[in-house]
Amino acid sequence: MDKSVIFTEKFVEVLEHEGVVSIVSWGTDEPHVVNTWNSYIVIADENRLLIPAYGMRKTEKNVMVNDQVKITIGSRDVLGYKDYQGTGFLIDGTAKYLDSGADYEFMKEKFSFLTRVVEVTVTSAKQTL
């Protein structure tokens, strides 16, 4: 996959501005939503995001049953379609939790508070605004 196809310049620009990120997971129960910040998301390669996790226990339980996740990310400070003030993305992908390894160690140095890392393999990142 070409990095520019999944993570466009606009997507990267959104990550450079603070905003709330919502991660939706669902296992055998109803959907669950947890939040984090744009500044905590790291693009690992052409289709992977790394997100520090301190809590996110319900999300982790859901991912053990169903690894599908939906993520919304946005920023009011980035112009969207037709110069609309603000833009956002809907991300679809699969998640897994890391508690060791190179990606975990890299993220632990950046975010000392984390206990695990959520690795999301992105299948789609669609601009919504």
C-alpha angles and dihedrals in degrees: 000000000000111000091220091059095055101028107036124191088257090054091051090047090054090053089054090061123063119252142135120279121203121203116196121198133168132192124162093321132057120302117285127210126203128176137219136158133273090236091061095060117096124192103226099183142322095318109006132094125192119208125184114237126200100156117002091123095146089049090051092051090050092049090054088060100032120011094197116113137175120209130190121199130172149151133210089209096065120077115239134193115335089007091295110172102251136011140205145188137223111214125196121193150116124276138206133173123240124201099167142019137069096306091048092050092046091052093043089059091052097040111028092183096065123109095184139003125237109219112199120193102205120219096172137013108183122184108232105184 
